[in-house]
């Protein structure tokens, strides 16, 4: 949940839009013992952003699903339902999200948080066959690394009108990859 709130604060600052109340964002379990962030179509932040004389609608969602059952030009996935951890969606204000999807005037940017990586910098370097074999064994045990990156490529290619998909790893060493 730490990353959800870090992204929320960053998006709030960039777009100068206030997030919804924490009471709306957080769900207590029946025993009031655990807290959860509301999932699905629940929107953490939504508003209008004025940039260079153009009004843009901005929405930040947690675990939004992009279904694969609708045909183009509808919103969703080309293949199967996908659910990134976090999605930032931007389209021109003054039109509906549905209209923006149909007219190709919308962009989705996806983020997934990964906490299983021991050494991301080592992982992205050129791998030998032995390292790939070790990784496959670890993936079978639930220690995903390369699979996490492949999921981001899947989001980028499968979810219509996606402008970017990024995996976010914890740590204090910045690493930026551009495509």
N, C-alpha and C positions, 0 to 999 in steps of 0.2 A: 504493500500500500504506500510505502514511502515514495516510490517512483510516481504513482498516480498524483500525489500531492505536489511533488516537485514539478511535474509537467503542467499541472493545473496552475501553479504559481507563475511559471515561465510564460505560458500562453496568456494568462491574465495580464501580465506586464506588457507583453508584445502588442496585444490587441486592445489593451485598456478596457477590458470587459470584466465585470464582476462575476465570480462564480456563484452558483446557487448556494443556499444555506447548507451548512454541514448536516443539519437535521434531514435534509432532503437527500444528501449524498450517501449517508451512512445508514445501515440497517442493523439493528440489534437482533440477535437470535432470541428464541423464546425464553431462555434463562437469563438474558442480559449479560451473558458471559463473554460472547464473542461479538466483534463488530465486523461487518462486511460492507464493501462498496457495492452499491446497487448496480446490477448488470443489465445488459441488453440495450434496449432503446432508451434507457435512462441517460439523460444529458447532464453533464457536470457543468458545462459552460456554454452559453449561447448568446449571441448578440450581434450587433452591427458594428463594423469597423470601417472608419472613413480613412481611405488611403489615396493620395494623389487625386482627390476630387471624385473618387469612386467609392460607393458604399458596398461593402462585402458582408455577407452573412457568414458567421463563424460558429462552428459547433465542435465541442470536444466531448467524446463519448468513451465510456468504458465497456469493453466486451460487446461492442456492437456486432451483430451478425449480418453478413452479406450473403443472402441466399443464392443458390444456383438454379432455382426453378423457373426464373423469368427469362424471357428472350430479350435480346438487344432490340431497342435501345433502353430498356428498363434498367433500374439500378440492380446491383448485385454482382455475383461471380459468374464467370464464363462456365465454370464446371460445377463444383460442389459448394456447400455452405462453408464459409470461412469466418473466423471470429478473432481478429487481432485483439491484443490487450487494450490498446488505446488507439483512437482514430480522431484525427483533426480533419474536419470537412469545411471547405470554403467555396462559396458561390456568390454571384451577384445578388445584392439585396433587391427586393422589388419583384422577384419571381420565386416560385415555390421550389423546393428541393427537387420534386418530381420533374418539373419543367427544366430545371438546370441539368438534371441527368439526361433527359431526352435531347437537349440541345447541346450537350457536350460542354457545358459551362461550369462544371463542378470539378473539384479535385479532392481526393482523399489522401491523407498521409497517415501511415500506420506505424505504430511503435509496439514492440514486444519486449518485455523485461525478461532477462535470463540471469539466473543466479547460480548456475551449476558450473560455470567455467572457472577452472583453476588458473589458467594463464592464457588469456585471450591473445596476447601478442605472439606467443609461441604457436597458437593454433592457426593464425592466419599466414604464417610463413609457409614456404614451400614444404610439402610433406613427402616423406618417403613412403614406400609401400608398407613398411613395418608400422609406421605411425598410423596409416589409414586402417590397417588390420586391427591395431589396438583400439582405435576410435570406434570401429564397428562393434567390437566386443563391448566397449563401454556403453555404446548406444543401446545395445540389447539389455544392459543392466539399468537403463534409465538415466545414464549420464550423457545427455545430448550436448553436442557441440556443433559439429558440421550440420547436423539436422536442423538446428536452430537457424542457421544461416540460410539453409535451403527453404525453410518455411517463409522467410522474409522474401526470397525470390518468388515463391509461390504467391504470396499476397500481392506483390508488385505486378505479376503477370495475370493472375486470375481475377482479381477484384477490379471491375471496370472503373476507369477514370482515376486510377491510383497514380499519384505523382511521385510517391516515394514510400519505401518500407524500410524501417530501421530497427535493428536489434540493439537493445540498451543493456550494457553489462555494468555491474558495479565495479568500483575501483577508483584509483586516483591518477592513473596514467591515461591521458587522452590519446585516442586513436581515431583518426578520421580517414574514411575510405570514400573516394568519389568514383562515380561511374559515368 
